[in-house]
Amino acid sequence: MTHTRNAVNHFLDALHLRDFVAARRLLADDFTFEGPFDTFRAPELYLRTLERLYSIVRKVTVKRLFVDGDDACLLYDMETNTPVGTALICEWFTVRNQKIVSMRAVFDARPFAPMFSL
């Protein structure tokens, strides 16, 4: 379980520093992501979108990180510099060989919809 917690925490640290190169090193080559707006089957595509997202992120405050074997569930508040304000986000990570192989994000997407022309 320590490797799972470490991988997720190091990923969060890299994002906090906006070090997307370091974040990439923590993602497996076959990394997948599913969220309310996008699905990615390659880490580079996910990180490109994440870089754009982080242009509106003011702060991330971790509320809780639960770890069970290779799986982790992260709950955090994402404070933005948009009318959305702060959103509670839940992400489910799967870690293998100390790399994040998948993430699934769950959150109320309605406040973000105007930004994505939905």
C-alpha positions as CSV (number, residue, x, y, z in Angstrom):
1,M,0.0,0.0,0.0
2,T,2.9,2.3,0.6
3,H,3.8,2.3,-3.1
4,T,0.3,3.3,-4.0
5,R,0.2,6.2,-1.5
6,N,3.7,7.3,-2.6
7,A,2.8,7.3,-6.3
8,V,-0.4,9.4,-5.7
9,N,1.3,11.8,-3.3
10,H,4.3,12.3,-5.7
11,F,1.8,12.9,-8.6
12,L,0.0,15.5,-6.5
13,D,3.3,17.2,-5.5
14,A,4.3,17.4,-9.2
15,L,1.0,19.0,-10.1
16,H,1.2,21.4,-7.2
17,L,4.6,22.5,-8.7
18,R,3.1,22.4,-12.2
19,D,5.9,20.1,-13.1
20,F,4.2,18.1,-15.8
21,V,7.4,16.4,-16.8
22,A,7.7,14.9,-13.3
23,A,4.0,14.1,-13.4
24,R,4.5,12.1,-16.6
25,R,7.2,10.0,-15.0
26,L,4.6,8.7,-12.6
27,L,2.1,7.6,-15.3
28,A,2.4,4.2,-16.9
29,D,2.8,4.2,-20.7
30,D,-0.6,2.5,-21.0
31,F,-2.2,5.0,-18.6
32,T,-6.0,5.6,-19.0
33,F,-8.2,8.4,-17.7
34,E,-12.0,8.7,-17.5
35,G,-13.9,11.8,-16.4
36,P,-17.1,13.7,-17.0
37,F,-15.8,15.5,-20.1
38,D,-12.9,13.3,-21.5
39,T,-11.5,9.9,-21.8
40,F,-7.8,9.4,-22.6
41,R,-5.9,6.3,-23.5
42,A,-2.4,7.9,-23.5
43,P,-0.6,9.8,-20.7
44,E,0.5,12.6,-23.0
45,L,-3.0,13.5,-24.1
46,Y,-4.2,13.6,-20.5
47,L,-1.3,15.8,-19.4
48,R,-1.9,18.2,-22.3
49,T,-5.4,18.7,-21.1
50,L,-4.3,18.9,-17.5
51,E,-1.9,21.6,-18.3
52,R,-4.7,23.7,-19.7
53,L,-6.9,22.9,-16.7
54,Y,-4.2,24.1,-14.3
55,S,-4.3,27.5,-15.9
56,I,-7.5,28.0,-14.0
57,V,-6.6,26.2,-10.8
58,R,-5.7,28.4,-7.9
59,K,-5.3,25.8,-5.2
60,V,-5.9,22.1,-4.5
61,T,-6.7,21.1,-0.9
62,V,-6.6,17.4,-0.2
63,K,-9.4,16.3,2.1
64,R,-8.7,12.6,2.3
65,L,-6.6,9.9,0.6
66,F,-7.8,6.3,1.1
67,V,-5.5,3.4,0.0
68,D,-6.5,-0.2,-0.5
69,G,-3.7,-2.3,-2.1
70,D,-3.1,-1.0,-5.6
71,D,-6.2,1.4,-5.5
72,A,-6.4,4.8,-4.0
73,C,-9.4,7.2,-3.6
74,L,-8.6,10.9,-3.4
75,L,-11.0,13.6,-2.3
76,Y,-10.0,17.2,-2.7
77,D,-11.3,20.7,-3.2
78,M,-10.1,22.3,-6.4
79,E,-10.3,26.1,-6.1
80,T,-10.4,27.8,-9.5
81,N,-10.1,31.4,-10.6
82,T,-13.4,31.1,-12.5
83,P,-17.0,31.7,-11.6
84,V,-17.1,27.9,-10.7
85,G,-15.2,28.7,-7.5
86,T,-14.3,25.6,-5.6
87,A,-15.4,22.1,-6.7
88,L,-15.2,18.8,-4.7
89,I,-13.4,16.2,-6.8
90,C,-13.1,12.5,-6.3
91,E,-10.4,10.5,-8.2
92,W,-9.9,6.7,-8.2
93,F,-6.3,5.7,-8.9
94,T,-4.9,2.3,-9.7
95,V,-1.1,1.9,-9.3
96,R,1.1,-1.0,-10.5
97,N,4.8,-1.2,-10.4
98,Q,4.9,2.2,-8.7
99,K,3.2,3.9,-11.7
100,I,-0.3,5.2,-12.0
101,V,-2.1,3.0,-14.7
102,S,-5.5,4.5,-14.4
103,M,-7.6,7.3,-13.0
104,R,-11.3,8.0,-12.9
105,A,-12.5,11.4,-11.9
106,V,-16.0,12.0,-10.5
107,F,-17.4,15.5,-9.8
108,D,-20.5,17.6,-10.4
109,A,-19.7,18.8,-14.0
110,R,-22.6,21.2,-14.3
111,P,-20.8,24.3,-13.1
112,F,-17.9,23.6,-15.6
113,A,-20.2,22.9,-18.6
114,P,-20.2,26.5,-19.9
115,M,-16.4,26.4,-20.1
116,F,-16.7,23.3,-22.3
117,S,-19.6,24.6,-24.5
118,L,-21.9,21.8,-23.4
